[in-house]
């Protein structure tokens, strides 16, 4: 069957290509044909100027990630007929949150620089008294993070990265968990300290897109949440993210609900909160400004505090067990 594709083109080296535009092509699609095979046919038989990345054709190298009908996928494992039948069209665009170099090719240099920032290698202790045994449970804790093929799909769909280009991004942070979560790692606390700085683990807005569109099931959000939990366990709290978590915990413990107005002051501090007044006025105009709770704690507050006491008891027990070991 004939299927039409619209491909976003861009060529900065020509006068006509300085502004992106869409170009239509038609291919004879057969059962099982992938989007990558369609691109290869177009480049081979219709338009040799069409530029895109590809290599393994087996969902291993991650080179062929593109936006297909608005969502980032691997061209090599997306079949063209089902994709067209689902949306009644087939529109290909370069991945988002990256600078386009030509057609479907984007600049991955910032991606690799962010990967380098997390120091993507183990930092074991120089001297160990004994070997470190890696159990099946230890391996399972970092197994998903090891599946990453560096395709950039998660970064392409990341809402936080769209707003703040300095954010490390889900791909680099998933790699960071693979290292922090490794029982052989000795520099975990120092690494977590760096990851807790501005534009690190606390910049994630938990939109879950990185989980939804990862083609290999890496679940970067889970890795980020584990990094946050480990940072708090290490008492790395001199940052707004950790302060916000502590403010949430205190609010629920005291009144059984979130007092968002009070949490703002605890998270940002008094002086920085004053600097947010113009933003707060805009929120108030749109009915989004949280107001202080003027009512008392919830009736079931004893049940809430019982949960807190049990959590504290379990934490103390784990600490004692570690001391014994």
Buried (B, 14 or more C-beta within 10 A) or exposed (E): EEBEBBBBBBBEEEEEBEEEEEBEBEBEBEEEBBBBBBBBBBBEEEEEEBBBBBEEBEBEBBBBBBBBBEBBBBBBBBBBBEBBEEEEEBBBBBBBBBEBBBBBBBEBEBBEEBBEBBBEEEBEEEEEEEEEEEEEEBEEBBBBBEBBBBBBBBBBBBBBBBEBEEBBBBBBBBBBBBBBBBBBBBBBBEBBBBBBBEBBBBBBEEBEBBBBBBBBEBBBBBBBBBBBEBBBEBEBEEBBBBBBBBBBEBBBBBBBBBBBBBBBEBBBEEEEBEEEEEEBEEEEEEEEBBEEBEEEBEEEBEEBBEEEEEEEEEEEEEEEEEEEE
